[in-house]
Amino acid sequence: MGKVKTVVLCIGTMRVTGDSVGPRVGDILKARGVNCFVYGDSISNVNAHKLEMYQNLLSVCHAGDIVIAVDAALGENEDVG
């Protein structure tokens, strides 16, 4: 068994301001050259249309690895929690 790797899945789209946290984090992580796999940035979004593809990718290429998801959600204050 190989070494466990870290994967960051940055979910969202730049087309909606409130949903752009994931892609922005992906851009920052890639620019800083962090030592992990980063999926999702301002050029290549991870969104609802591509989620099944990324689920398959993670299960095949990153089985047993640590996956961190970065996402944002919009809602009312009373919906938080």
C-alpha positions, 0 to 999 in steps of 0.5 A: 500500500502506498503513501496516503495523499491529500486531495482538495476538491474545490467545488463551485463556479466563477459564474456566480459570485457567492459560489466562487469560494471553491474555485478561488481557493483552488487558484490560490493552492495551485499558485502556491504550489501546495503538495497535494492534488487540487481539483477545481479552479477558475478555469476548470470548475467542479460543479453539479454537472461534473460531480459524478465524474469527479466521484469516479476519479476519486474512487479510482485514483485516490482510494484511501487518500484524504479528501478535503472538500471546499464549497460555499452555500448561500442561504439565510442566517437562520439556515446556518447550523 
